[in-house]
Amino acid sequence: QVQLVESGGGLVQPGGSLRLSCAASISISSLTVMAWYRQAPGKQRELVAGFNSAGITNYADSVKGRFTISKDYGKKTVYLQMNSLKPDDTAVYYCNGVISISYWGQGTQVTVSS
């Protein structure tokens, strides 16, 4: 069993920044994939950014150049730095980790509004 706990969401004005954190209960090097997804009201959950054990990182086209995924092995934590936020980034953001099966965090709300 793997627990993933997200934090860092909140309300921010357009153009602002937030950093989300995902703390894992196991070493993140044990996970074959770690990623951030988001789900806006009435929409399907979509991949925002992720990396695999081979070190390959990918981003959704809509966030390229604005969001950065990073990791701290010592803290067993994955981060999502979000800059130049737009109202369309408003969603619940979920952390995902894969080791044989897929694990999800509980989600953290990000609201971009003036």
Secondary structure, 3 states (H helix, E strand, C coil): CCCEEEECCEEECCCCCEEEEEEECCCHHHCCEEEEEEECCCCCCEEEEEEECCCCEEECCCCCCCEEEEEECCCCEEEEEECCCCHHHCEEEEEEEECCCEEECCCEEEEECC
